[in-house]
């Protein structure tokens, strides 16, 4: 028992040492120490040295301002940090805020992605059929096909699960049928009923000769998994690796990678069956453990050709993490299914300059005519998203957003609530999920299109994390997502403008400060 406590303490210490908060505190202390040291050591020359330090920060500011594709709110936050803390603010920006798409990691991932996506070309017939059916949906599909290497499929069957416990039953059924390979990639894995039950099947399949591979995020699972868990898994026959674990390095790009986490949720079985959605592997996701009231999350299963995109997404991160060279065609689907709609699985990477996840959401919003219903656990959005949401609401579109009634992080919840007033004044309707915490990430619009996946509506997901989602055009899947969101609203509290006006002054002040540093949350 004492050994476990020591390991847990070491893991907690390790995560803290590599966290953004700890780094920021260290740099603040360095800033104070630097200023005092120069003041005492150089005495009369201190003003000149401080001018030099300020000039260094100004150069950093000019460099940041020159980046046209950086979000304005993100720029403002870093400008404040850099100017208030010269030169340590510049160091903090280089370590934690610099989204360098030209460093060694970005170039390597670009090469891997190009190699993986070349093997899954777009079927022009699927795009042609969608264009005939709906030109606006065709535009959305074309964006993802051309900018996210995400083919559109017309021969993929899909099933929607409104609850984690429903998802898990079907997941286990399919997992037991695996004959060739099982690929799994998740942000959080925590021992308990959900993971232990899954792990027993994985071990059994590995013993039968099935190629079982597991990726988990080193930060997301730092508090939940024992030390050297990947080695334990490999000893059990499961090829397992953590994504981007913290380690000392001579390259600054290795430290900037710590800010980019693998938030994807993917399982692929034999190339023919794929699972994704918002669920990680921890007992609260299937409501066997109570955390923050009822835990509302959703998932989906794909069968058929569309699974190939999930396979390619997994292999990209697998090769990036392990140094392997994979060909998705070696794991291609062998079965075809009929479908009443179209499906398009796509990923998003922080190591390129294309904000795929946010742009996919923008496409749904901008093409809406009658309604857009949204579910997100975090509403920490940029000016472009606020402008779009308010504009379409003012234009007569019924825009509704569901957020948690019981939050998992109070400070993020306060920032989420800080956006309510401007949205409500524009006509957006906001619902807080009364039973508990809603972790689902979903869009649905006009009975025509839906998105379900891992991308939250916050800076972390939309700009800094690896994410994956599925877009659906037509068919039963869209209706299932719509029905679920309506059910969520029926048990939620609709927030009024008057309620936002009664927010206590101390909380408003805290919200202003927290919003200023929202990209760090």
C-alpha positions as CSV (number, residue, x, y, z in Angstrom):
1,X,0.0,0.0,0.0
2,X,2.9,2.4,0.9
3,X,4.6,1.6,-2.4
4,X,1.4,2.5,-4.3
5,X,1.2,5.8,-2.4
6,X,4.8,6.6,-3.3
7,X,4.2,5.8,-7.0
8,X,1.0,7.9,-7.0
9,X,2.9,10.8,-5.4
10,X,5.7,10.6,-7.9
11,X,3.3,10.6,-10.8
12,X,1.4,13.6,-9.4
13,X,4.7,15.4,-8.9
14,X,5.8,14.5,-12.4
15,X,2.6,15.8,-14.0
16,X,2.8,19.0,-11.9
17,X,6.4,19.7,-13.0
18,X,5.5,19.5,-16.7
19,X,2.2,21.4,-16.4
20,X,1.5,24.8,-17.9
21,X,0.6,26.2,-14.5
22,X,3.9,25.1,-12.8
23,X,5.9,26.4,-15.8
24,X,4.2,29.7,-15.6
25,X,4.8,30.0,-11.8
26,X,8.5,29.1,-12.3
27,X,8.9,31.7,-15.0
28,X,7.2,34.3,-12.8
29,X,9.7,33.5,-10.1
30,X,12.6,33.6,-12.5
31,X,11.3,37.0,-13.7
32,X,11.4,38.4,-10.2
33,X,14.8,36.8,-9.5
34,X,16.2,38.2,-12.7
35,X,15.0,41.7,-12.1
36,X,16.3,41.7,-8.5
37,X,19.6,40.2,-9.5
38,X,20.2,42.8,-12.2
39,X,19.1,45.6,-9.9
40,X,21.6,44.6,-7.1
41,X,24.4,43.5,-9.4
42,X,24.4,46.2,-11.9
43,X,23.0,49.1,-9.8
44,X,23.2,52.2,-12.1
45,X,23.2,50.1,-15.3
46,X,19.9,48.4,-14.4
47,X,17.7,50.7,-16.5
48,X,19.7,50.0,-19.6
49,X,19.6,46.2,-19.2
50,X,15.9,46.4,-18.5
51,X,15.5,48.3,-21.8
52,X,17.3,45.5,-23.6
53,X,15.1,42.9,-22.0
54,X,12.0,44.9,-23.0
55,X,13.3,45.1,-26.6
56,X,13.6,41.3,-26.7
57,X,10.0,41.1,-25.6
58,X,8.9,43.6,-28.2
59,X,10.6,41.5,-30.9
60,X,8.7,38.5,-29.7
61,X,5.5,40.6,-29.8
62,X,6.2,41.7,-33.4
63,X,6.8,38.1,-34.3
64,X,3.5,37.0,-32.8
65,X,1.6,39.9,-34.5
66,X,3.1,38.8,-37.8
67,X,1.4,35.4,-37.5
68,X,-1.8,35.9,-39.6
69,X,-3.3,32.5,-38.8
70,X,-3.1,32.8,-35.0
71,X,-6.5,33.4,-33.3
72,X,-6.8,37.0,-32.1
73,X,-7.8,36.1,-28.6
74,X,-4.8,33.8,-28.4
75,X,-2.6,36.6,-29.6
76,X,-3.9,39.0,-27.0
77,X,-3.3,36.6,-24.1
78,X,0.2,36.0,-25.1
79,X,0.9,39.7,-25.8
80,X,-0.1,40.4,-22.2
81,X,2.1,37.7,-20.8
82,X,5.1,38.7,-22.9
83,X,4.8,42.4,-22.1
84,X,4.2,41.9,-18.4
85,X,7.0,39.5,-17.9
86,X,10.0,40.4,-20.1
87,X,11.8,38.2,-21.0
88,X,10.4,35.2,-19.2
89,X,7.0,35.7,-20.8
90,X,8.8,35.2,-24.1
91,X,10.2,31.9,-22.9
92,X,6.8,30.8,-21.7
93,X,5.4,31.5,-25.1
94,X,8.1,29.6,-26.8
95,X,7.5,26.6,-24.6
96,X,3.7,26.6,-24.3
97,X,2.1,28.9,-26.8
98,X,4.2,28.6,-29.9
99,X,2.3,26.6,-32.4
100,X,5.2,25.8,-34.7
101,X,4.1,24.0,-37.9
102,X,7.6,23.8,-39.2
103,X,9.5,22.0,-36.4
104,X,10.8,18.4,-36.6
105,X,7.6,16.9,-35.2
106,X,5.3,18.8,-37.6
107,X,7.3,17.8,-40.6
108,X,7.5,14.2,-39.5
109,X,3.7,14.0,-38.9
110,X,3.1,15.7,-42.3
111,X,5.1,13.0,-44.0
112,X,3.3,10.2,-42.1
113,X,-0.1,11.7,-42.8
114,X,0.6,12.1,-46.5
115,X,1.8,8.5,-46.7
116,X,-1.2,7.1,-44.8
117,X,-3.9,9.2,-46.7
118,X,-2.6,8.4,-50.2
119,X,-3.8,4.9,-49.8
120,X,-7.5,5.9,-49.2
121,X,-8.5,8.0,-52.2
122,X,-11.9,9.7,-52.5
123,X,-14.6,7.8,-54.4
124,X,-15.9,10.5,-56.9
125,X,-19.2,8.8,-57.2
126,X,-20.0,9.4,-53.5
127,X,-19.3,13.1,-53.8
128,X,-21.4,13.2,-57.0
129,X,-24.4,11.6,-55.3
130,X,-24.2,14.1,-52.4
131,X,-23.9,17.0,-54.7
132,X,-27.1,16.0,-56.5
133,X,-28.8,15.6,-53.2
134,X,-27.7,18.8,-51.5
135,X,-25.1,21.3,-52.8
136,X,-24.5,22.8,-49.3
137,X,-23.7,19.5,-47.8
138,X,-21.5,18.8,-50.7
139,X,-19.5,21.9,-49.9
140,X,-19.0,20.7,-46.3
141,X,-17.9,17.3,-47.6
142,X,-15.5,18.8,-50.1
143,X,-13.8,20.9,-47.5
144,X,-13.1,17.9,-45.3
145,X,-12.1,15.7,-48.3
146,X,-9.6,18.3,-49.6
147,X,-8.3,19.8,-46.4
148,X,-8.5,16.9,-43.9
149,X,-7.8,14.0,-46.2
150,X,-11.2,12.6,-45.2
151,X,-13.0,10.7,-47.9
152,X,-16.8,10.7,-48.1
153,X,-18.4,7.2,-48.0
154,X,-21.9,6.1,-49.1
155,X,-21.6,2.5,-48.2
156,X,-21.1,2.6,-44.4
157,X,-23.6,1.5,-41.8
158,X,-23.8,3.5,-38.6
159,X,-25.3,3.1,-35.1
160,X,-25.7,5.8,-32.5
161,X,-25.5,5.3,-28.7
162,X,-27.1,8.0,-26.6
163,X,-25.5,6.6,-23.4
164,X,-22.1,5.2,-22.6
165,X,-23.6,2.1,-21.1
166,X,-25.4,1.3,-24.4
167,X,-22.1,2.0,-26.3
168,X,-20.2,-0.4,-24.0
169,X,-22.5,-3.3,-24.5
170,X,-22.1,-3.2,-28.3
171,X,-18.4,-2.4,-28.0
172,X,-17.8,-5.6,-26.0
173,X,-19.9,-7.7,-28.4
174,X,-17.8,-6.6,-31.4
175,X,-14.5,-6.8,-29.5
176,X,-15.1,-10.5,-28.8
177,X,-15.5,-11.1,-32.6
178,X,-12.0,-9.8,-33.5
179,X,-10.0,-12.2,-35.7
180,X,-7.2,-10.1,-37.1
181,X,-6.5,-6.9,-35.2
182,X,-7.7,-4.4,-32.6
183,X,-6.5,-0.8,-32.6
184,X,-7.4,1.5,-29.7
185,X,-6.5,5.1,-29.1
186,X,-7.8,7.0,-26.1
187,X,-7.1,10.1,-24.0
188,X,-8.0,8.6,-20.6
189,X,-7.8,5.0,-19.5
190,X,-8.6,4.2,-15.8
191,X,-8.8,0.8,-14.2
192,X,-12.3,-0.2,-13.1
193,X,-15.1,-2.2,-14.5
194,X,-15.1,-0.6,-17.9
195,X,-11.4,-0.9,-18.6
196,X,-10.8,-4.2,-16.7
197,X,-13.6,-5.9,-18.7
198,X,-12.1,-4.6,-21.9
199,X,-8.6,-5.6,-20.9
200,X,-9.5,-9.2,-20.3
201,X,-10.8,-9.5,-23.8
202,X,-7.7,-7.8,-25.2
203,X,-5.4,-10.1,-23.4
204,X,-7.4,-13.1,-24.6
205,X,-7.3,-11.9,-28.2
206,X,-3.6,-11.2,-28.0
207,X,-3.1,-14.8,-26.8
208,X,-5.1,-16.0,-29.8
209,X,-2.7,-14.2,-32.1
210,X,-4.8,-11.1,-32.8
211,X,-2.7,-8.0,-33.4
212,X,-3.7,-5.8,-30.4
213,X,-2.4,-2.2,-30.3
214,X,-3.2,0.4,-27.7
215,X,-2.3,4.1,-27.5
216,X,-3.1,6.3,-24.5
217,X,-2.3,9.9,-23.8
218,X,0.5,10.2,-21.3
219,X,-1.0,13.3,-19.6
220,X,-4.6,12.3,-19.8
221,X,-3.9,8.9,-18.1
222,X,-1.0,10.1,-15.8
223,X,-3.2,10.0,-12.7
224,X,-5.2,7.0,-13.7
225,X,-2.6,4.4,-14.8
226,X,0.3,2.8,-12.9
227,X,3.8,3.7,-13.7
228,X,5.2,1.8,-16.7
229,X,1.8,0.6,-17.7
230,X,2.8,0.3,-21.3
231,X,5.5,-2.1,-20.4
232,X,3.0,-4.2,-18.4
233,X,0.7,-4.3,-21.4
234,X,3.5,-5.3,-23.8
235,X,4.4,-8.2,-21.4
236,X,0.8,-9.3,-21.7
237,X,1.1,-9.4,-25.6
238,X,-0.5,-6.0,-26.2
239,X,1.5,-3.5,-28.2
240,X,1.1,-0.4,-26.0
241,X,2.7,3.0,-26.0
242,X,1.9,6.4,-24.3
243,X,1.5,9.4,-26.5
244,X,4.1,12.2,-25.9
245,X,5.2,11.3,-22.3
246,X,7.1,14.1,-20.5
247,X,10.8,13.7,-20.6
248,X,13.9,15.9,-20.5
249,X,15.2,16.9,-23.9
250,X,17.7,19.1,-25.7
251,X,15.0,20.1,-28.3
252,X,12.5,22.9,-27.5
253,X,10.0,21.2,-29.9
254,X,9.8,18.2,-27.5
255,X,8.5,20.6,-24.8
256,X,6.1,22.3,-27.1
257,X,4.7,18.9,-27.9
258,X,3.6,18.5,-24.3
259,X,1.0,21.2,-25.0
260,X,-0.5,19.1,-27.8
261,X,-2.4,16.1,-26.4
262,X,-4.0,13.1,-28.1
263,X,-7.6,13.7,-27.3
264,X,-8.9,11.2,-29.9
265,X,-11.2,8.3,-29.1
266,X,-10.9,5.5,-31.7
267,X,-11.3,1.7,-31.8
268,X,-11.0,-0.3,-35.0
269,X,-11.7,-4.1,-35.2
270,X,-10.5,-6.1,-38.2
271,X,-10.9,-3.0,-40.4
272,X,-14.6,-3.5,-40.8
273,X,-15.9,-2.1,-37.4
274,X,-15.0,1.2,-35.9
275,X,-16.1,3.0,-32.7
276,X,-15.7,6.6,-31.8
277,X,-17.5,9.5,-29.9
278,X,-16.8,11.3,-26.7
279,X,-16.2,8.3,-24.4
280,X,-12.9,7.5,-22.6
281,X,-12.4,4.3,-20.6
282,X,-13.4,5.1,-17.0
283,X,-16.4,3.9,-15.0
284,X,-18.2,7.3,-14.9
285,X,-18.6,7.2,-18.7
286,X,-20.9,4.2,-18.3
287,X,-22.5,5.6,-15.1
288,X,-21.1,2.7,-12.9
289,X,-19.4,5.4,-10.9
290,X,-21.1,8.7,-9.9
291,X,-19.1,11.8,-10.7
292,X,-20.8,15.2,-11.2
293,X,-24.3,13.6,-11.2
294,X,-25.4,11.7,-14.3
295,X,-22.6,11.4,-16.8
296,X,-24.1,12.0,-20.3
297,X,-21.9,10.9,-23.2
298,X,-22.4,9.5,-26.6
299,X,-20.7,7.1,-29.1
300,X,-21.2,5.5,-32.4
301,X,-20.3,2.5,-34.4
302,X,-19.4,2.4,-38.1
303,X,-19.4,-0.7,-40.3
304,X,-18.0,-0.8,-43.8
305,X,-15.7,1.3,-46.0
306,X,-15.9,4.4,-43.7
307,X,-13.9,2.6,-41.0
308,X,-10.8,2.9,-43.2
309,X,-10.5,6.6,-42.3
310,X,-10.5,5.7,-38.6
311,X,-7.8,3.1,-39.3
312,X,-5.7,5.7,-41.1
313,X,-6.1,8.2,-38.2
314,X,-5.0,5.6,-35.7
315,X,-2.0,4.5,-37.8
316,X,-0.9,8.2,-38.2
317,X,-0.5,8.6,-34.4
318,X,0.8,5.0,-34.1
319,X,3.7,5.6,-36.5
320,X,4.3,9.1,-35.1
321,X,4.6,7.6,-31.6
322,X,6.5,4.4,-32.3
323,X,8.5,5.2,-35.5
324,X,6.8,2.4,-37.4
325,X,5.9,2.6,-41.1
326,X,2.4,1.4,-41.8
327,X,0.2,1.1,-44.9
328,X,-3.5,1.5,-44.2
329,X,-4.2,-0.8,-47.1
330,X,-2.9,-3.7,-45.1
331,X,-5.8,-3.1,-42.8
332,X,-8.5,-2.2,-45.3
333,X,-12.2,-3.1,-44.8
334,X,-13.3,-6.3,-46.5
335,X,-17.0,-5.9,-46.1
336,X,-19.5,-3.5,-47.6
337,X,-22.8,-2.3,-46.2
338,X,-25.8,-0.5,-47.4
339,X,-26.5,3.0,-46.0
340,X,-29.3,5.5,-46.0
341,X,-26.9,8.4,-45.7
342,X,-23.2,9.5,-46.1
343,X,-20.4,9.4,-43.5
344,X,-17.1,11.2,-43.3
345,X,-14.6,10.6,-40.5
346,X,-11.9,13.2,-40.1
347,X,-9.1,14.2,-37.8
348,X,-7.6,17.4,-36.7
349,X,-3.9,18.1,-35.8
350,X,-2.3,21.1,-34.0
351,X,0.8,20.6,-36.0
352,X,-0.6,22.2,-39.2
353,X,-2.3,25.5,-40.0
354,X,-5.7,24.1,-40.8
355,X,-8.3,24.3,-38.0
356,X,-10.3,21.4,-39.3
357,X,-12.6,20.8,-36.2
358,X,-13.6,24.4,-35.9
359,X,-14.1,24.9,-39.6
360,X,-16.3,21.8,-39.8
361,X,-18.5,23.3,-37.0
362,X,-18.5,26.7,-38.9
363,X,-19.8,24.9,-42.0
364,X,-22.8,23.5,-40.1
365,X,-23.6,26.8,-38.6
366,X,-23.2,28.9,-41.8
367,X,-25.4,26.6,-43.9
368,X,-28.2,26.3,-41.3
369,X,-31.6,27.5,-42.4
370,X,-34.0,26.3,-39.7
371,X,-32.0,25.2,-36.6
372,X,-28.7,24.1,-35.1
373,X,-28.6,22.2,-31.8
374,X,-25.3,21.8,-30.0
375,X,-24.0,19.9,-27.0
376,X,-20.6,20.7,-25.5
377,X,-19.1,20.2,-22.1
378,X,-17.0,23.4,-22.5
379,X,-18.0,26.6,-24.2
380,X,-14.7,28.5,-24.3
381,X,-14.9,30.0,-27.8
382,X,-13.1,32.6,-29.9
383,X,-14.6,35.8,-31.4
384,X,-15.2,34.1,-34.8
385,X,-17.4,31.5,-33.2
386,X,-19.3,34.1,-31.1
387,X,-19.8,36.2,-34.2
388,X,-21.1,33.2,-36.2
389,X,-23.5,32.0,-33.4
390,X,-25.0,35.4,-32.8
391,X,-25.3,36.3,-36.5
392,X,-27.2,33.2,-37.5
393,X,-29.4,33.5,-34.4
394,X,-30.2,37.1,-35.3
395,X,-31.0,35.9,-38.9
396,X,-33.8,33.7,-37.6
397,X,-32.1,30.3,-37.1
398,X,-33.1,28.5,-34.0
399,X,-29.7,28.1,-32.2
400,X,-29.6,26.0,-29.0
401,X,-26.6,25.0,-26.9
402,X,-26.6,22.4,-24.1
403,X,-23.9,22.8,-21.4
404,X,-23.4,20.9,-18.1
405,X,-25.6,21.5,-15.2
406,X,-22.9,20.1,-12.8
407,X,-19.4,21.0,-14.0
408,X,-16.2,19.0,-13.7
409,X,-14.0,22.2,-13.5
410,X,-15.5,25.2,-11.9
411,X,-13.2,27.7,-13.6
412,X,-14.0,26.4,-17.0
413,X,-17.7,26.5,-16.1
414,X,-17.4,30.1,-15.1
415,X,-15.9,31.0,-18.4
416,X,-18.6,29.0,-20.2
417,X,-21.2,31.0,-18.3
418,X,-19.5,34.3,-19.1
419,X,-20.6,33.8,-22.8
420,X,-24.2,33.3,-21.9
421,X,-25.3,37.0,-21.9
422,X,-24.0,37.9,-25.4
423,X,-25.5,34.8,-26.9
424,X,-28.8,35.1,-25.2
425,X,-29.1,38.8,-26.2
426,X,-28.7,37.6,-29.9
427,X,-31.4,35.0,-29.5
428,X,-29.4,31.9,-28.8
429,X,-31.1,29.5,-26.4
430,X,-28.9,27.9,-23.7
431,X,-29.8,24.9,-21.6
432,X,-27.9,23.5,-18.6
433,X,-28.2,19.7,-18.3
434,X,-29.8,19.5,-14.9
435,X,-29.1,15.7,-14.2
436,X,-25.3,16.3,-14.2
437,X,-22.3,16.6,-16.5
438,X,-22.8,16.4,-20.3
439,X,-19.5,15.3,-21.9
440,X,-21.0,14.7,-25.4
441,X,-19.8,16.8,-28.3
442,X,-22.5,17.0,-31.0
443,X,-24.0,19.2,-33.7
444,X,-27.2,18.6,-35.6
445,X,-28.9,20.9,-38.2
446,X,-32.0,21.0,-40.3
447,X,-32.6,17.3,-40.2
448,X,-29.8,17.0,-42.7
449,X,-26.4,16.9,-41.1
450,X,-24.8,16.0,-37.7
451,X,-21.3,15.8,-36.2
452,X,-20.3,13.5,-33.3
453,X,-16.8,13.2,-32.0
454,X,-14.1,14.2,-29.5
455,X,-13.8,17.9,-30.3
456,X,-15.0,20.2,-27.5
457,X,-15.9,23.9,-28.2
458,X,-12.8,25.2,-26.5
459,X,-9.3,26.4,-27.4
460,X,-7.7,23.1,-26.3
461,X,-9.7,21.0,-28.6
462,X,-10.0,23.4,-31.5
463,X,-6.4,24.6,-31.6
464,X,-4.1,22.5,-29.5
465,X,-5.2,18.9,-29.4
466,X,-5.3,16.0,-31.8
467,X,-9.1,15.3,-32.3
468,X,-11.4,13.1,-34.4
469,X,-15.1,13.4,-35.4
470,X,-17.6,11.9,-37.8
471,X,-19.8,14.0,-40.0
472,X,-23.1,12.5,-41.2
473,X,-25.2,13.7,-44.1
474,X,-28.8,12.5,-44.2
475,X,-30.1,9.2,-42.9
476,X,-31.2,7.8,-39.6
477,X,-28.0,8.8,-37.8
478,X,-29.0,12.5,-38.1
479,X,-32.5,11.7,-36.7
480,X,-31.0,9.8,-33.8
481,X,-28.7,12.7,-32.8
482,X,-31.6,15.1,-33.1
483,X,-33.9,12.9,-30.9
484,X,-31.2,12.6,-28.2
485,X,-30.5,16.4,-28.1
486,X,-34.2,17.1,-27.8
487,X,-34.4,14.6,-24.9
488,X,-31.5,16.3,-23.2
489,X,-33.2,19.7,-23.5
490,X,-36.4,18.3,-22.0
491,X,-34.6,17.5,-18.7
492,X,-32.4,20.7,-18.8
493,X,-32.8,24.2,-17.3
494,X,-33.2,26.9,-19.9
495,X,-31.1,29.8,-18.9
496,X,-32.7,33.3,-19.0
497,X,-31.1,36.7,-19.7
498,X,-32.3,37.9,-16.3
499,X,-30.3,35.1,-14.6
500,X,-27.1,36.3,-16.2
501,X,-27.8,39.8,-15.1
502,X,-27.9,38.6,-11.5
503,X,-24.4,37.3,-11.6
504,X,-22.5,38.6,-8.4
505,X,-19.9,41.2,-9.1
506,X,-16.9,39.2,-7.7
507,X,-17.8,36.3,-10.0
508,X,-18.1,38.7,-13.0
509,X,-14.6,40.1,-12.2
510,X,-13.2,36.5,-12.0
511,X,-14.9,35.6,-15.3
512,X,-13.2,38.6,-17.0
513,X,-9.8,37.5,-15.8
514,X,-10.4,33.8,-16.6
515,X,-11.6,34.7,-20.1
516,X,-8.4,36.6,-20.7
517,X,-6.4,33.5,-20.1
518,X,-9.0,31.1,-21.6
519,X,-6.6,29.5,-24.1
520,X,-4.5,28.2,-21.1
521,X,-7.5,26.5,-19.4
